[in-house]
Amino acid sequence: MGRQNRKKLYRLSLIDDASHEKIYSIKFTKGGFFTVLAVSVCSLLGGLYALLVFTPLHYTVPGYPDADFRNQAVRNAIKIDSLEAAMTRWKLYADNLNRTLAGEQTLSLDSLLRTDGNAYLEEKDAEYLRKQDAALREKVAKEEQFGVSGGSKRNLPIEGVHFFTPLKGRISNGFNLATHPAVDITAPANSVVKAALDGTVTYAGWSDEYGYTITIQHAGDILTTYKHNRKLSKKVGDKVSAGTAIAIVGNTGSLSNGDHLHFELWYKGEAVDPTMYISF
């Protein structure tokens, strides 16, 4: 019975091949061997895992994001958030502009928040929103009080400005900054020339080269000039709205050859191509 209960032992020995002298010997059981083997494998895998996770070696793993990648991801997230905010502002501006041109009531801040800012409404109480709306309306009223000459005017980029087409027709001579900083639009005689934006007439008169000419100063450092007209319907100092008739297309001036409108668009003191912003 004693022999049957004894565990079977195994021996692992290191022997000098020349002298057959025993250098090292160890006894173990089958269970002990597999236990040591399992612990060794787990320790090895754990060490490799720690080496890859807590040392810069993990950057060598294909597909693992490095520090630059994470920084770029953060920057992209910030840019996306800024773009979403800008798109919301442009949406409000475009909607109000379309409603103004259609003679409808403009959208209020409250209506925008109800449609696109439910999360914002949950965080801000009604009294706070009313104060913010009142402050915004007061600021806009002050900006519009003095028209284009006000000291607190809004500087909307020209890319965001909605222009009214001054004259529908065919472009006979395109824009060239060096030789022709304007576009020539041909149209039937007696066609009406209209203001491209709200503004104030700063020049209305005659020149031998360009005939009857009218210039309008608009907000945002934008200026438009209309030349070779047959007749002008506005004088210096007049306030005009976008789409208002300001002249009759003509063929006046020594540089004109047929009924057409010579239209110039200036932004911050530089001539720009009107076809980039207006559909003729």
BELWOPE-V390973 format. One record per residue. N is the residue number from 1. SS is DSSP state (hx for helix, st for strand, lp for the rest). Layout:
n={N N}
ss={SS SS}
//
This chain:
n={1 2 3 4 5 6 7 8 9 10 11 12 13 14 15 16 17 18 19 20 21 22 23 24 25 26 27 28 29 30 31 32 33 34 35 36 37 38 39 40 41 42 43 44 45 46 47 48 49 50 51 52 53 54 55 56 57 58 59 60 61 62 63 64 65 66 67 68 69 70 71 72 73 74 75 76 77 78 79 80 81 82 83 84 85 86 87 88 89 90 91 92 93 94 95 96 97 98 99 100 101 102 103 104 105 106 107 108 109 110 111 112 113 114 115 116 117 118 119 120 121 122 123 124 125 126 127 128 129 130 131 132 133 134 135 136 137 138 139 140 141 142 143 144 145 146 147 148 149 150 151 152 153 154 155 156 157 158 159 160 161 162 163 164 165 166 167 168 169 170 171 172 173 174 175 176 177 178 179 180 181 182 183 184 185 186 187 188 189 190 191 192 193 194 195 196 197 198 199 200 201 202 203 204 205 206 207 208 209 210 211 212 213 214 215 216 217 218 219 220 221 222 223 224 225 226 227 228 229 230 231 232 233 234 235 236 237 238 239 240 241 242 243 244 245 246 247 248 249 250 251 252 253 254 255 256 257 258 259 260 261 262 263 264 265 266 267 268 269 270 271 272 273 274 275 276 277 278 279 280}
ss={lp hx hx hx hx lp lp lp st st st st st st st lp lp lp lp lp lp st st st st st st st st hx hx hx hx hx hx hx hx hx hx hx hx hx hx hx hx hx hx hx hx hx hx hx hx hx lp hx hx hx hx hx lp lp lp lp lp lp hx hx hx hx hx hx hx hx hx hx hx hx hx hx hx hx hx hx hx hx hx hx hx hx hx hx hx hx hx hx hx hx hx hx hx lp lp lp lp lp lp lp hx hx hx hx hx hx hx hx lp hx hx hx hx hx hx lp lp hx hx hx hx hx hx hx hx hx hx hx hx hx hx hx hx hx hx hx hx lp hx hx hx lp lp lp lp lp lp lp lp hx hx hx lp lp lp lp lp lp lp lp lp st st st st lp lp st lp lp lp st lp lp st st st st lp lp lp lp lp st st st lp lp lp lp st st st st st st st st st lp lp lp st st st st st st st st lp lp lp st st st st st st st st st st st lp lp lp lp lp lp st st lp lp lp lp st st st st st st lp lp lp lp lp lp lp lp lp st st st st st st st st lp lp st st st lp hx hx hx lp lp lp lp}
//
